[in-house]
């Protein structure tokens, strides 16, 4: 079940079962770069790009950890 709550004038919280919202701060220029890349790669929003980037990086770290331990 989805629920959208307005937290303030610029922030909304989308509550989707099975997901957790994580909030962090980034510089405006960095957000601009993320938005440009997301649009260029066909993502529907920056959250999808950030989520996939984190997942990819975690997989990379796990693979590296295995390589270092062998």
N, C-alpha and C positions, 0 to 999 in steps of 0.2 A: 504494500500500500504506500502511495506517495503522499507527502504533505509538504506544502510550500509555506514557509513562514517568513515574514518580513522582519529582519532584525533591526535595520535602520534605513536611511534613505538610499544607500548604495549596496546593501548586503541582504541577500535572501538565503534562507536555509532550505535546501531540498532534502527531505528525509525519505530515503528509499530503503525499504527493507533489505537487509543484507549488506548495506554499505554504511560507512562512517564518514562524516565530513571532517576534513582536516584543514585547519586554517593556518596560514603563515604569510609573512610579509616579503615582498620582492620590490625592488626598485622599479619605477615607472618605465625606464628604458629597457629593462630586462623583460618586463611584461609585453612591451611593444615588440621585442624580438620574438618572444614566444608566440604572440598572435600572428605575426608575419609568417613564421614557419608553419604554424597550425593551418593557416589558410592555404599556403602553398602546397602542403601535403594532403589537403582535403579533409582535415579534421573538422568536425562540426563545432567544436569549441576547444578552448585551451585546456580544460580539465582532462579531456580525453588524451591529448598529447602528453600532458604531465603524467597522467596515470600510466600510459604505455612506456614513457621514458623511465619511470621509476621501476616498473616491472622488468624492463630490459636490463637496467643497471643491476638490479638484484640478482637476476639470472647470471649476469657477467661475474658478479662478486662470488656467487656460489661456485661457478665453474673455475674461477681463479683459486678459490680456497681449496678445491679438490686437487688442482694441479700443484699447489704449493705443499700440500700434505702428502703427496706421493713421491 
